[in-house]
Amino acid sequence: MISRVDNLRKEMIKEDIGSFLITSSYNLRYLTGFTGTTGIALITLEEAFFITDFRYTEQATTQCKGYKVVQNFGPIFDVVADLVEEKKLETLAFEEALVSFKEYVQLEMIMEADLIPVSGMIEELREIKDESEVKIIEKACEIADKAFSHILTYIKPGMTEIQVANELDFYMRNLGASGVSFETIVASGLRSAMPHGVASEKVIEQGDFITIDFGCYYQGYVSDMTRTISLGEPNQKLKEIYQIVKEAQQKVLDVAKPGMTGAELDAVARDYIESKGYGEAFGHSTGHGIGLEIHEGPNVSKMAEKAFVSGNVITNEPGIYLPGIGGVRIEDDMLVTDNGIKRLTHSEKELIIL
């Protein structure tokens, strides 16, 4: 984790920041390795402190390599203030989007250093995954692939969407997942036209298209995969839009590479779907970054002007949604490499008819 702290210090020097207060659980895990629920970090240009209470001091001592673990007995920010004074720190950065107004007022009242709001500095470092992170994400994707293979043998007419979602969730846990990446989406029949149709009490019927969007947490990192299948022979319109989405998704896989912007890659899928007459039925972005969070940078959208670099892990998930008829989404996770991309999810994408 210390190499990640060194990378943060380089950014701090650029911005003339003497110390950084880290409160986000995701950023704490990234920079310290801490997996508990209570603690904050103070990183200076020379030292790194992890502050927590008696419940987590032993855990922090084991996990937070390179940090001096400090136990707080009273308000945790008082310890930060004492360290700032002791180290004669003149500036203290904080995560602008993650510190509440109440917390900011508390800091301002007790802190001698100038408070500097910072947005995205650590999150941008997180966008480039190192080898250890990629291996963990690959395992999370492997679990998702195995769970999809299992659910194909499980789904039957008469089951509810929630039954299918629960089976997926429990199966992934049995394979080593610590939890799900987000509330599992199982949207069948007309509900498949809902991009975020989380599992409901609807009974799955013969002839339904079923969109399943799911993933798991494994050692702190997520997977995110979507497949659309058919329970029995679908109508011709659904077959048509399935083929279009599959082709659009493949076109993204074929051309994605470092140096492309998120907007350029988004246009690959969007322009193809528009050329087939369904542009208005594809209302969301083509993808997003994943890692410690299910949605993080870099994005694959109309507005995303940042160029991809090796180490980015992004989703590729075009879709078409027709109210009153049904919808299709196909999603893979992929790693941007020096030579292009590497697919991390490998489940079948030809239309599966059960």
Secondary structure, DSSP 8 states (H G I E B T S, - for coil): -HHHHHHHHHHHHHTT-SEEEE--HHHHHHHH---SSS-EEEEESS-EEEEE-TTTHHHHHHH-TT-EEEE-SS-HHHHHHHHHHHTT--EEEEETTTS-HHHHHHHHHH--SEEEEE-SHHHHHHTS--HHHHHHHHHHHHHHHHHHHHHHTT--TT-BHHHHHHHHHHHHHHTT-SEESSS-EEEEGGGGGSTT-B--S-B--TT-EEEEEE-EEETTEE--EEEEEESS---HHHHHHHHHHHHHHHHHHHH--TT-BHHHHHHHHHHHHHHTT-GGG--S-SEEE-SSSSSEEEEESTT---B--TT-EEEE--EEEETTTEEEE-BEEEEEETTEEEES-----S--B-
